[in-house]
Structures are given as structure tokens and as C-alpha cells.
């Protein structure tokens, strides 16, 4: 497989993951994703931002989130985010420190 085809397939897989998380499984909470997988929608938008910045594209965290989410964070939270239990929030502190805190 040539490099361009590989890039196109990777991009297609990313778009499908984005659709799955943003349209098909809006019931899955970010905090649960982080606790189970070590990443969440915010991580994906941050990785998108980092890739843009590496290409010289000026993009901040909120811009990247709006692109990834297809709406503002306030809209997403009001439509889809639910309250997390104390146990879930405690687990998140550990998951965040282990997976995000070390990278920034």
C-alpha cells in the first residue's frame, strides 16, 4: 500500500470513530471513556489541535473541540452530558493523571 492510500484510510477510520462517538453513541460519557480507555472526545480534539499546530495552523483548544464535536462544548454538555457519580469522578482523577496529565 502506498503512503497516500494509508493516510486516506487512516483519515477515514478517524472520521468513522468521530461519527461513532458524536452521533451513534452520544450516551457514552467522556468520563467513562477516559476511565475505561484512557482517552475521550476531548483527547481526540486535542490530538486534532496538536496535529493542526504541527502543520502551522493556529488552532486553540476550544476551536478544536468545536470542530470535533460539531458544536460548542456548552451545547454538547447541555444535550448529552450527565452527572457522574463520586466513584466515577475519583476514578477519573487517576485515569486523567495516568493518560493526560503526563502529556499536558
C-alpha positions as CSV (number, residue, x, y, z in Angstrom):
1,X,0.0,0.0,0.0
2,X,1.4,3.4,-0.9
3,X,1.7,6.2,1.7
4,X,-1.1,8.3,0.4
5,X,-3.6,5.5,0.5
6,X,-2.6,4.6,4.0
7,X,-3.1,8.3,5.0
8,X,-6.6,8.3,3.4
9,X,-7.6,5.0,5.1
10,X,-6.4,6.4,8.5
11,X,-8.4,9.6,7.9
12,X,-11.4,7.5,7.0
13,X,-11.1,5.4,10.2
14,X,-10.8,8.6,12.3
15,X,-13.9,10.1,10.7
16,X,-15.8,6.9,11.4
17,X,-14.6,6.9,15.0
18,X,-15.7,10.5,15.3
19,X,-19.1,9.7,13.9
20,X,-19.5,6.8,16.2
21,X,-18.7,8.9,19.3
22,X,-20.6,12.0,18.2
23,X,-23.7,10.6,16.5
24,X,-24.1,6.9,17.2
25,X,-23.0,6.7,20.9
26,X,-23.8,10.1,22.4
27,X,-24.9,8.1,25.5
28,X,-21.3,7.2,26.3
29,X,-19.9,9.8,28.6
30,X,-16.4,11.2,28.2
31,X,-15.6,10.4,31.8
32,X,-16.5,6.7,31.2
33,X,-14.3,6.7,28.1
34,X,-11.4,8.1,30.0
35,X,-11.8,5.7,32.9
36,X,-12.0,2.7,30.6
37,X,-9.9,3.5,27.6
38,X,-7.6,6.3,28.8
39,X,-8.9,8.8,26.3
40,X,-12.1,10.6,25.5
41,X,-13.6,13.0,22.9
42,X,-11.6,15.9,24.4
43,X,-8.4,13.9,23.9
44,X,-9.3,13.3,20.3
45,X,-10.0,17.0,19.8
46,X,-6.7,17.9,21.5
47,X,-4.8,15.5,19.2
48,X,-6.5,17.1,16.3
49,X,-5.4,20.5,17.6
50,X,-1.9,19.3,18.1
51,X,-1.7,18.0,14.5
52,X,-3.0,21.3,13.2
53,X,-0.5,23.2,15.2
54,X,2.3,21.0,13.9
55,X,1.2,22.0,10.4
56,X,1.4,25.6,11.3
57,X,-2.3,26.1,11.6
58,X,-3.2,28.3,14.6
59,X,-6.0,26.5,16.5
60,X,-6.8,26.6,20.2
61,X,-8.4,24.0,22.4
62,X,-12.0,25.4,22.1
63,X,-11.7,25.7,18.3
64,X,-10.6,22.1,18.0
65,X,-13.4,20.9,20.3
66,X,-16.0,22.7,18.3
67,X,-14.6,21.2,15.0
68,X,-14.5,17.7,16.6
69,X,-17.9,17.9,18.4
70,X,-19.6,19.8,15.6
71,X,-21.0,22.2,18.3
72,X,-19.7,24.2,21.2
73,X,-18.8,22.4,24.4
74,X,-21.7,24.1,26.2
75,X,-24.1,22.7,23.6
76,X,-22.7,19.2,23.9
77,X,-22.8,19.3,27.7
78,X,-26.4,20.6,27.8
79,X,-27.6,17.9,25.3
80,X,-25.6,14.9,26.3
81,X,-23.5,15.1,29.5
82,X,-24.9,13.5,32.6
83,X,-23.8,13.8,36.2
84,X,-21.0,11.4,37.2
85,X,-21.1,9.6,40.5
86,X,-18.4,10.3,43.1
87,X,-16.8,6.9,42.4
88,X,-16.6,7.7,38.7
89,X,-15.1,11.1,39.4
90,X,-12.5,9.6,41.7
91,X,-11.6,7.0,39.0
92,X,-11.3,9.9,36.5
93,X,-8.6,11.6,38.6
94,X,-6.4,8.6,38.3
95,X,-7.2,8.0,34.6
96,X,-6.5,11.6,33.8
97,X,-3.2,11.7,35.7
98,X,-2.1,8.5,34.0
99,X,-3.1,9.3,30.5
100,X,-3.4,13.0,30.0
101,X,-1.6,14.7,32.9
102,X,1.8,13.3,31.8
103,X,1.3,14.8,28.3
104,X,-0.3,18.1,29.3
